[in-house]
Amino acid sequence: MRFFILLIIIIYQIILSDDISYIRYYANEKDFIANVPMKSTSRRGFDHLTAYFNDYNLPVKLEYYMSNGSLTKREIMEYNDDKVLVKKGEVNSEGKFLKLVVFSNDEPWSIEFQKSNFIKDEYINFTDQRSTFIIPRGEQVTQIIFETIDGKKYGKIELDYDYLNFLSEERWRSLPSGEIVRKFKYKFDLMSNVTQIWEYGKNNELISEVALDMVPADQLYRTPPPRTGNILDEYDIIKREIEDKRTLSSSNPIIPHTNFDQLVLKTGQSLDIDFVGTNQNGIQFRLNDNDGLLTVPFSNVRSLTSRMGDVIYPEAIEFRKSY
């Protein structure tokens, strides 16, 4: 799964310089949407946008500049053969994606989320839905937000990593309630090269537990392709596990972090919470014994620390929690 997420980022690292045909300048996003450009000489000393267009008169790159000429944000766009926007992403100075929006009904993560959390009789129009991948440092996806065409956020997946940058926890939330509807915990053993995965349901009940043995690529299949008949080389991996008497714990994983985020109020009160996100009113969270979504103003909060030990507040809250 971690490889799949990294593959998404690599695939979408697109260089669009060859597609640029001409450039236009706009005073703001409103003028860009209305296609009301400004003269190139008029942009000096003012905030403005620089838009790069291809041969089909479609914008393929947007750059946001401040009045002093410093670049604040760069976005790139990709279109399909019908000239319909299919991807839009914000990149840093190194060309790495910080945020990637995929406009598609076939995006795999959204399809799996919909299958897992919506019954057939529950009407939500997923046509032309979008999936937003949040990559704060341009390296690892920390959040995937699912949104309908009318702007309704119906779910998100949060991804936590350990100090070795291995995926350690994955939480699937239903929005706008913020309720965790599915959760995975991962433990990677460097010594045995085994990854254990625990899956939990809506009520935090253990649904399944599996162990994956990552064998070297040249030893993955003893029978070369094509493999026909009743030949299952993966069986050898399981058989070797039993023969070597390797013990895999059936209990909850021992992972160096707490089960909840830690919220400390200015009154000195400390709370174990499930941090959901933020809005203009403050920090949104859930309590273990409360089914509702609660909000506390920023002015009442002394500190907020994630279950992985990262300081969320009063330091700047990263992309992964601000959507």
C-alpha positions, 0 to 999 in steps of 0.5 A, a space after each residue: 500500500 505504501 508503494 502504491 501511494 508513492 507510485 501515485 506521486 511519481 506517476 503524476 510528476 509531470 513536466 508541462 513546459 513543452 505544452 506551453 504556447 502562450 502566457 497571460 496575466 490576471 489580477 486575481 482568481 476571479 479575473 482568471 475564471 472570467 478570463 479578464 487578463 491584465 497587461 504585463 506592465 500592469 502586474 508590477 507592484 501588485 499581487 497577480 496570477 501568471 497563467 500558462 496556456 497550451 495549444 488548445 487554449 487550456 491553462 496548464 500551469 498557474 503561478 501566484 505572485 505577491 506584489 514584491 514579485 515573490 512566488 507563493 504558489 504554483 499549480 499544474 493541470 492535466 486534461 484528457 483527450 476530450 480536453 476535460 480537466 482530470 488532475 490539478 496539483 500544487 507543487 513546490 519549488 522542486 516540482 514535488 506535489 504538495 496537493 493533488 486533486 484527481 477528478 474521476 469516478 474511477 479513482 481506486 481509493 474513493 471506490 473502496 471508501 464508497 463500497 465500505 461505507 455506503 449502502 445501496 439505498 443511501 443516495 449520494 451522487 458520486 458522479 464526477 467526484 474528486 479525490 484530494 491527496 495531501 502531501 505536506 512535504 512532497 514525500 508522503 501522502 498523509 490524507 486523502 479527502 473525498 468530495 462530491 461535485 457539489 462540494 460535499 466532503 463525504 469522507 477522508 483517509 488519514 495516514 500516519 507514519 513511524 520514525 522510520 517512515 513506514 506506514 503505521 496507522 490508517 483511519 477512514 472517517 465519514 464526513 462531516 461527522 468525523 466518525 472512524 468507520 474503518 482503521 488499520 494498524 501496521 507493524 513492520 519488523 525489520 529483522 524478519 522482514 514481516 509486516 503485520 496488519 490489523 483491521 478494525 471496524 466501526 466499533 473498534 472491534 478487530 476484524 482481521 489480522 494478517 502477516 505478510 512476508 516480503 521475500 526478495 524479488 528474485 525469490 518471489 515466485 519459484 515457478 516462472 510465468 506463466 503459472 497455470 493449474 493449481 500452482 500457488 507459490 505464496 503457499 511456500 511462504 506460509 509453509 516456511 512460516 510454520 516450519 520455522 515456528 515463527 510466532 506472530 502475536 494475535 494480540 493488539 500491536 505494540 506501536 510506540 504511540 498513544 491511542 488518542 490525540 492529547 488536547 490541553 486546555 488553558 485551564 490545565 485540563 487534559 483530554 484524550 480526543 480523536 482530532 478530526 480537523 479545524 475550521 474558522 471556529 476552532 479545533 474539531 474533535 470527538 470524545 471516546 464516549 461521545 458520538 458527536 463532533 465537538 469544537 473548541 476555540 483556538 483561544 481556549 487551547 494550550 496545546 494539541 499533540 497527535 497520537 504519534 507525538 507530533 505537535 499540532 497546535 500551537 505550531 502551524 497545523 499542516 495540510 493533513 488536518 486542515 481540510 
